[in-house]
Amino acid sequence: MRAALVLLALGFAMAVRAQPAPTQEAFRAEAKPEAKAESRPAAKKTAKAKAKKGPMWAELSPDHQAILAPLKTDWENLEPERKQKWIGIAKRYPKMKPQQQERVQKRMHDWAALTPEQRRQARENYRKIAKVPPEQRKNIRAQWAEYQQLSPAERERLQVEPVPPPTQKKKKTP
């Protein structure tokens, strides 16, 4: 099971890595309308509070809410950086081909189904893979593609059983 989760995380990491990152200009363009409102002290405090939490679900456009629907239950718990990343994906979504949109929706559903620990592990795996030289990454992608072609029975056969931690033997006292 652990191996399957690691491979799933690897797939997520590669998919996210393949998505173009939003540019700094896109973030600046979003921040400009708020600049006028920040001229008042009360508005500055509100803007800072929003910046710490990121946009609330209700503040998203209806289109973005529809695209990001699988994340609705977790949205308020996401870090602001993660919210911005998902919003960037939602902005690119309408320009994607239907097949890409379907893939994004499936991965979003899969991601939403992961536990926080599994998400942390997926992010950690992504960071590790990002450090791997491109040639080795190419080999990893090829291995992942091979794994995806396996039947569920073959995948189960390849899973590594977790090794239980060694038990400490108590010393006998005379």
C-alpha positions in Angstrom: 0.0 0.0 0.0 2.8 2.4 0.9 4.5 1.8 -2.4 1.3 2.5 -4.3 0.9 5.8 -2.3 4.5 6.7 -3.1 3.9 6.1 -6.7 0.7 8.0 -6.7 2.4 10.9 -5.0 5.1 10.7 -7.6 2.5 10.9 -10.3 0.9 13.9 -8.6 4.3 15.6 -8.3 5.2 15.0 -11.9 1.8 16.3 -13.0 2.1 19.4 -10.9 5.6 20.0 -12.1 4.4 19.7 -15.7 1.9 22.5 -15.1 3.3 26.0 -15.9 3.6 28.1 -12.8 1.7 31.3 -12.6 3.9 34.3 -13.3 4.7 37.1 -10.9 2.8 39.5 -13.2 -0.4 37.5 -12.7 -0.1 37.8 -8.9 0.7 41.5 -9.2 -2.3 42.1 -11.5 -4.6 40.5 -8.9 -3.1 42.6 -6.1 -3.6 46.0 -8.0 -7.4 46.4 -7.4 -6.8 46.0 -3.7 -4.2 48.7 -3.6 -6.8 51.5 -3.7 -8.7 50.0 -0.8 -5.6 49.7 1.3 -5.2 53.5 1.6 -7.5 53.5 4.7 -6.1 52.0 8.0 -9.1 49.7 8.5 -8.8 48.4 5.0 -5.1 47.7 5.5 -5.8 45.5 8.5 -8.5 43.6 6.6 -6.1 43.2 3.6 -3.4 41.9 5.9 -5.7 39.4 7.6 -6.9 38.2 4.1 -3.3 37.9 3.0 -2.5 35.6 6.0 -5.5 33.3 5.2 -5.8 33.8 1.5 -9.1 34.2 -0.2 -12.1 32.5 1.4 -14.2 30.1 -0.6 -17.0 32.6 -0.9 -14.6 35.2 -2.4 -13.8 32.9 -5.4 -15.6 33.5 -8.6 -18.4 31.1 -9.4 -16.3 29.7 -12.3 -13.3 29.1 -9.9 -15.6 27.5 -7.3 -17.0 25.1 -10.0 -13.4 24.2 -11.1 -12.1 23.8 -7.6 -15.2 22.1 -6.2 -13.3 19.0 -5.0 -11.3 21.2 -2.7 -14.2 23.0 -1.1 -14.3 21.1 2.2 -10.5 21.7 2.7 -10.3 25.2 1.2 -10.3 27.2 4.5 -7.6 25.0 5.9 -5.2 25.4 3.0 -2.2 27.6 3.3 -2.4 30.9 1.4 0.4 29.8 -1.0 -1.5 26.6 -1.8 -4.7 28.6 -2.4 -2.9 30.8 -4.9 -1.5 27.7 -6.6 -5.0 26.2 -7.0 -6.4 29.6 -8.2 -3.6 29.7 -10.8 -4.7 26.3 -12.0 -8.3 27.4 -12.1 -7.3 30.4 -14.2 -5.5 28.2 -16.8 -8.3 25.6 -16.7 -10.6 27.2 -19.4 -7.7 27.3 -21.9 -6.9 23.6 -21.4 -8.0 20.9 -23.8 -10.9 18.7 -22.5 -8.6 15.8 -21.9 -6.3 18.0 -19.8 -9.3 19.4 -17.9 -10.5 15.8 -17.2 -7.0 14.9 -15.9 -6.9 18.0 -13.6 -10.3 17.2 -12.2 -9.4 13.5 -11.5 -6.1 14.5 -9.9 -7.9 17.2 -7.8 -10.4 14.5 -6.6 -7.5 12.2 -5.8 -5.6 14.9 -4.0 -8.7 15.9 -1.9 -9.1 12.2 -0.9 -5.6 12.1 0.6 -5.0 12.5 4.3 -2.8 15.4 5.4 0.0 13.0 6.0 -0.3 11.5 2.5 -0.2 15.0 1.1 2.9 15.9 3.1 4.5 12.7 1.8 3.6 13.6 -1.8 5.1 17.1 -1.4 8.2 15.6 0.1 8.5 13.1 -2.8 8.0 16.0 -5.2 10.9 17.9 -3.6 13.1 14.9 -3.8 12.3 14.3 -7.5 12.9 17.9 -8.3 16.5 17.5 -7.1 17.1 14.5 -9.4 19.0 15.2 -12.6 16.8 15.3 -15.7 18.1 12.0 -17.2 17.2 10.1 -14.0 13.8 11.9 -13.9 13.2 10.6 -17.4 13.9 7.0 -16.2 11.5 7.5 -13.3 8.8 8.7 -15.6 9.3 5.6 -17.8 9.1 3.4 -14.7 6.0 5.1 -13.6 4.4 4.6 -17.0 5.3 0.9 -16.8 3.7 0.7 -13.4 0.5 2.3 -14.6 0.2 -0.3 -17.2 0.2 -3.2 -14.7 -3.0 -4.9 -13.6 -4.2 -4.3 -10.0 -3.1 -7.8 -9.1 0.4 -7.2 -10.4 0.6 -3.9 -8.6 -0.4 -5.6 -5.4 2.2 -8.3 -5.9 4.9 -5.5 -6.2 3.9 -3.7 -3.0 6.4 -3.8 -0.3 5.2 -5.0 3.1 6.3 -2.6 5.8 8.9 -4.0 8.1 7.9 -4.0 11.7 10.3 -2.2 14.0 12.6 -4.5 15.9 11.5 -5.3 19.4 14.0 -4.8 22.1 14.7 -7.8 24.2 14.7 -7.2 27.9 17.8 -8.3 29.7 17.3 -10.9 32.3 18.3 -9.8 35.7 20.0 -12.4 37.9 
